[in-house]
Amino acid sequence: MNHTQSPESRVSGAVVTVLMLLTIFGPISMDLYLPVLPALTEELGAATSMAQLTVTACLLGLAFGQVIAGPLSDRFGRRIPVLIGISGFIVTSVLCALSPTIEVLIVVRFLQGLFGAVGLVISQAAGRDLYEGRALIRFYGRLTVLSGFAAIVGPLIGGQLARFTDWRGLFLFLAAIGGALLLAALLILKETLPVERRTRGGLGPILRDFRYLLSDRHLLGVVLVTGFVSAALFAYLSGATYVLQGIYGLTPQQYSFAFGLNSLGFMVFGYLSSRAAERWSETGALTVGLAMCGVGATGLLLTGLFQLQLVVVIVSLLVMVSGVAATSPPTTSLAMAGYPQLAGTASSLLGLTRFAFGGISAPLVGLGGADTVLPLGIVTVGSVVLAVVAFVMLVNRP
């Protein structure tokens, strides 16, 4: 199989680099302010569950923004939607910093996610424009590694910046990151989808394309698997700051390093999974990832039931998060490889499921309050069980 770029889609390495940098929108938007989420909760006089809705709102924005951006990029190309998305991200990041109440912050966080979604979906779709076969798997593996790297840098920077500024300053920092990406996109990013390969029509054809993709039982299974493991991941993103700081007494800086350890695992196993999927099989790599998710989530549930030590929580989170990363390259490749003509729509379907399921799971972790690990254990175990059911019934079924 040809491992190089398709002849009609040859672009510079700088363009590919910008596309990969666009994947930082999601993790940076989510992770940078997590170390100061408890302080934000106190300053705005909000309940824990209300503060966690700022996470949910961003997740839902990231979900629904991809539904809009993916099909539009199939029709109008990749470059213009990216520029609009980055510009909107900058504006909404500033508005987050200026939010006077938790309610206003929740609304603006949704809009921030909506614009931030553009970079996520188009980086995946443009990768499908440029690559095929094993090269496509490698590209998605790099996206996973870079997402993990951004997830490491985000809370580490957030934790260190918390020494000098408050949560409002962190949102201004997000705006600055968006400005740097906008400049890079303006100067470097070229169009990856030729006019002759674009789709035609309005809302009707878009809905038809979604129905067409979901009629594929195998693709539906892959989408559900990635959605349920994402629910476990975002339950961790939403709940871990309260567990590690509130229950186990870590400082924001200590939390950022614990978070960074998990993100390092995300990077390493995202890379290893892409290599395993390329050399072994995509379903084999996916099976290993799901098993790791199950082990880690079970450790969290046992901690909630028996009040185990901090080291058990750290190891369980590391194994689960690494397992989620291991599922990412094979699920993305399995979903995207068969539909080059609908790459943007397929990418948006994956993104919608990942962030919508994550948005549902995130507030569930806060329902039991901030003084117990049990809700986090229950939500993550339940999510992984549903992912395994989808895998067995739809993906791995002959």
C-alpha positions in Angstrom: 0.0 0.0 0.0 1.2 3.5 -0.8 2.4 5.1 2.4 2.9 8.6 1.0 0.7 11.5 0.4 -1.8 11.3 -2.4 -0.5 13.0 -5.5 -3.2 15.6 -5.6 -2.7 16.6 -2.0 1.0 17.3 -1.7 1.6 20.2 0.6 4.5 21.5 2.7 5.5 20.0 6.1 4.7 23.4 7.6 1.1 23.0 6.6 1.0 19.6 8.3 2.6 21.1 11.4 -0.1 23.8 11.6 -2.8 21.2 11.3 -1.3 19.2 14.1 -1.1 22.3 16.3 -4.8 22.9 15.8 -5.4 19.8 17.9 -4.4 21.7 21.0 -7.7 23.7 21.0 -9.5 20.9 22.9 -7.0 19.9 25.6 -5.7 23.5 26.1 -9.3 24.8 26.5 -10.1 22.1 28.9 -6.9 21.7 30.9 -5.3 25.0 31.4 -7.7 26.3 34.1 -8.4 22.9 35.9 -5.8 23.6 38.6 -7.7 26.7 39.6 -11.2 25.3 39.2 -11.7 25.0 43.0 -10.6 28.7 43.4 -13.0 29.7 40.6 -15.7 27.9 42.4 -15.1 29.8 45.6 -14.6 33.2 44.0 -17.9 33.1 42.1 -19.8 31.5 45.0 -20.8 28.5 43.0 -21.7 25.0 43.9 -19.2 22.3 42.8 -21.7 20.9 40.2 -22.3 24.4 38.8 -18.5 25.0 38.4 -18.2 21.6 36.7 -20.9 22.9 34.2 -18.2 25.2 32.9 -16.4 22.0 31.8 -19.6 20.5 30.4 -20.4 23.7 28.5 -17.1 23.7 26.8 -17.4 20.0 26.0 -20.8 20.5 24.5 -19.6 23.4 22.5 -16.7 21.3 21.2 -19.2 18.6 20.3 -21.8 20.6 18.4 -19.2 22.9 16.8 -17.7 19.9 15.1 -21.1 18.9 13.7 -21.2 22.3 12.1 -17.6 22.7 11.1 -17.0 19.2 9.6 -19.7 19.2 6.9 -19.0 22.9 6.1 -15.4 22.1 5.6 -16.4 19.2 3.2 -18.3 21.8 1.2 -16.2 25.0 1.4 -12.7 23.7 2.1 -10.6 23.6 5.3 -8.8 26.9 5.4 -11.6 29.5 5.8 -13.5 27.6 8.6 -10.2 27.3 10.5 -9.5 31.0 10.4 -13.1 31.8 11.5 -12.9 29.3 14.3 -9.6 30.6 15.7 -10.8 34.2 15.6 -13.9 33.2 17.5 -11.9 31.3 20.0 -9.8 34.4 20.8 -12.8 36.6 21.3 -14.6 34.1 23.6 -11.5 33.4 25.6 -11.4 37.1 26.5 -15.1 37.1 27.3 -14.5 34.2 29.7 -11.9 36.3 31.5 -14.5 39.1 31.9 -17.4 36.9 33.1 -19.0 38.4 36.2 -21.0 35.3 37.3 -20.8 31.5 37.0 -23.9 31.6 34.7 -22.3 34.0 32.2 -19.1 31.9 32.3 -21.0 28.7 31.5 -22.6 30.4 28.4 -19.4 31.8 27.1 -17.5 28.5 27.7 -20.1 26.9 25.4 -19.3 29.5 22.7 -15.5 29.0 23.3 -15.9 25.3 22.7 -18.0 25.9 19.6 -15.3 27.9 18.0 -12.5 25.7 19.3 -14.1 22.7 17.7 -13.2 23.9 14.3 -9.5 23.2 14.7 -10.1 19.7 16.1 -12.4 18.5 13.3 -10.5 20.0 10.4 -7.1 18.7 11.6 -8.5 15.2 11.4 -10.3 15.8 8.1 -7.3 17.5 6.5 -5.2 14.5 7.5 -7.6 12.3 5.5 -7.1 14.7 2.6 -3.3 14.2 2.8 -2.8 10.6 3.8 -4.0 7.1 3.4 -3.3 3.6 4.7 -0.5 3.2 7.3 0.5 6.9 6.8 -3.0 7.9 7.9 -2.7 5.8 11.1 0.7 7.4 11.8 -0.8 10.8 11.4 -3.6 10.1 13.8 -1.1 8.7 16.2 0.8 12.0 16.1 -2.4 13.9 16.7 -3.0 11.8 19.8 0.6 12.3 21.0 0.3 16.1 20.5 -3.0 16.2 22.3 -1.3 14.4 25.2 1.5 16.9 25.1 -0.9 19.8 25.2 -2.7 18.2 28.1 0.7 18.0 29.9 1.7 21.6 29.2 -1.8 23.0 29.9 -2.2 22.1 33.6 1.5 22.6 34.2 1.4 26.1 32.8 -1.9 26.7 34.6 -0.5 25.5 37.9 2.5 27.7 37.6 0.5 30.8 36.3 -1.8 30.3 39.3 1.1 31.6 41.4 1.0 35.0 39.7 -2.6 35.4 38.4 -6.1 34.2 38.9 -8.4 32.1 36.7 -9.3 35.2 34.6 -5.6 35.6 33.7 -5.5 32.0 32.5 -8.3 32.7 30.1 -6.4 35.7 28.7 -3.4 33.3 28.3 -5.7 31.1 26.2 -6.6 34.1 24.0 -2.9 34.7 23.5 -2.4 31.1 22.4 -5.2 31.5 19.9 -3.6 34.7 18.6 -0.3 32.8 17.9 -2.2 30.0 16.1 -4.2 32.5 14.0 -1.0 34.1 12.9 0.5 30.7 12.0 -2.6 29.7 10.1 -2.7 33.0 8.1 0.9 32.7 7.1 1.3 29.0 6.5 -2.0 27.1 6.2 -2.9 26.2 2.6 -6.1 24.5 1.4 -5.9 20.7 1.5 -9.3 19.9 -0.1 -9.4 20.7 -3.9 -12.6 22.2 -5.2 -13.4 19.2 -7.4 -13.5 17.0 -4.2 -15.9 19.1 -2.2 -19.5 18.2 -1.6 -22.5 20.1 -2.8 -25.8 21.1 -1.4 -27.3 22.4 1.9 -28.7 21.0 5.1 -30.5 18.1 3.4 -27.4 16.5 1.9 -25.5 17.0 5.2 -28.2 15.1 7.1 -28.2 12.4 4.5 -24.4 12.0 4.8 -24.8 11.6 8.6 -27.5 8.9 8.1 -25.4 7.2 5.5 -22.4 7.0 7.9 -24.5 5.8 10.8 -26.1 3.1 8.7 -22.7 1.4 8.7 -22.9 -1.0 11.7 -19.1 -1.2 12.1 -18.7 2.6 12.0 -21.5 3.0 14.5 -19.7 0.6 16.9 -16.5 2.6 16.5 -18.3 5.8 17.2 -19.9 4.4 20.3 -16.7 3.0 21.6 -14.8 6.3 21.3 -17.8 8.1 22.9 -17.9 5.9 25.9 -14.2 5.9 26.6 -14.3 9.7 26.2 -17.0 9.8 28.8 -14.5 8.1 31.2 -11.8 10.5 30.2 -13.9 13.6 30.8 -15.2 12.3 34.0 -11.6 12.2 35.1 -10.9 15.7 33.7 -13.9 17.1 35.6 -13.5 15.2 38.9 -9.8 14.6 39.4 -9.1 18.1 40.5 -11.6 17.8 43.4 -10.4 14.3 44.3 -6.7 15.1 44.3 -6.9 18.6 45.8 -10.0 18.3 47.9 -9.7 14.8 49.3 -6.0 14.1 49.1 -4.8 17.7 49.8 -2.6 18.3 46.7 -1.8 21.9 45.9 -2.5 23.3 42.5 1.1 22.9 41.5 1.2 19.3 42.8 -2.1 18.6 41.0 -0.6 19.9 37.8 2.3 17.5 38.0 0.0 14.6 38.8 -2.1 15.6 35.8 1.1 15.9 33.7 2.1 12.3 34.6 -1.3 11.0 33.3 -0.9 13.1 30.2 2.6 11.7 29.6 1.0 8.2 29.7 -1.5 9.5 27.2 1.3 10.5 24.9 3.3 7.3 25.2 0.4 4.9 24.8 -1.1 7.0 22.0 2.1 6.6 20.1 2.5 2.9 20.9 -1.1 2.2 19.9 -0.6 3.8 16.5 2.5 1.7 15.9 0.7 -1.4 17.1 -2.3 -0.7 14.8 0.0 -0.1 11.9 2.1 -3.3 12.5 -0.4 -5.6 14.1 -4.1 -4.7 13.8 -6.4 -1.8 14.6 -8.9 -4.0 16.5 -6.0 -5.7 18.4 -4.7 -2.3 19.6 -8.3 -1.2 20.5 -8.7 -4.3 22.6 -5.6 -3.6 24.6 -6.7 0.0 25.1 -10.2 -1.1 26.4 -8.6 -3.6 28.8 -6.4 -0.9 30.3 -9.4 1.4 30.7 -11.2 -1.3 32.6 -8.3 -1.9 34.9 -7.9 1.8 35.7 -11.6 2.4 36.2 -11.9 -0.6 38.5 -9.1 0.8 40.7 -11.0 4.1 41.0 -14.2 2.3 42.0 -12.3 0.2 44.6 -10.8 3.4 46.0 -14.2 4.9 46.3 -15.5 1.8 48.1 -12.6 1.3 50.5 -10.9 4.7 50.8 -7.6 3.5 49.4 -4.3 5.4 49.4 -3.3 8.2 47.0 -0.9 6.0 45.2 -3.8 3.7 44.1 -5.7 6.7 42.7 -2.6 8.0 40.8 -1.8 4.6 39.3 -5.5 3.9 38.4 -5.8 7.3 36.7 -2.6 6.7 34.8 -3.7 3.3 33.5 -7.1 4.4 32.6 -6.0 7.6 30.8 -3.3 5.7 28.9 -5.9 3.2 27.9 -8.1 5.9 26.5 -5.1 7.1 24.5 -4.5 3.6 23.2 -8.0 3.5 21.8 -7.7 6.8 19.9 -5.6 6.1 16.8 -7.3 2.8 15.9 -10.9 4.2 16.4 -10.1 7.3 14.4 -8.5 5.3 11.6 -11.3 2.7 11.5 -13.9 5.5 11.3 -12.1 7.7 8.7 -10.3 5.3 6.4 -13.4 4.1 4.5 -14.9 7.5 3.8 -12.4 9.8 2.0 -15.2 11.7 0.4 -16.9 12.5 3.7 -13.8 13.0 5.9 -15.0 16.2 7.5 -18.5 14.7 8.2 -17.0 11.5 9.7 -14.5 13.5 11.8 -17.4 15.7 13.1 -19.4 12.6 14.0 -16.4 11.2 16.0 -16.0 14.6 17.7 -19.7 15.0 18.5 -19.8 11.7 20.2 -16.6 12.2 22.1 -17.4 15.5 23.5 -21.2 15.0 23.9 -20.7 11.8 25.9 -17.9 13.6 27.9 -20.2 16.5 28.5 -22.9 14.2 29.9 -20.5 12.3 32.2 -18.6 15.4 33.6 -21.4 16.8 35.8 -22.3 13.3 37.0 -19.1 13.1 38.9 -20.1 16.1 41.0 -23.5 14.9 42.1 -22.0 13.1 45.1 -20.2 16.2 46.3 -16.5 16.9 46.4 -15.5 14.7 49.3 -15.8 11.2 47.8 -14.1 9.2 44.9 -17.0 6.9 44.5 -19.0 8.9 41.8 -15.8 9.1 39.7 -15.3 5.3 40.0 -19.0 4.5 39.2 -19.0 6.8 36.1 -15.7 5.5 34.7 -16.5 1.8 35.2 -20.0 2.3 33.7 -18.5 4.1 30.7 -15.9 1.4 30.1 -18.4 -1.4 30.4 -20.6 0.3 27.7 -17.6 0.8 25.5 -16.7 -3.0 25.7 -20.4 -3.9 24.9 -20.3 -1.7 21.8 -16.9 -3.2 20.8 -18.1 -6.8 21.2 -21.5 -6.3 19.6 -20.7 -4.1 16.7 -16.9 -3.6 16.0 -15.5 -7.1 16.6 -18.5 -9.0 15.4 -17.9 -10.8 12.1 
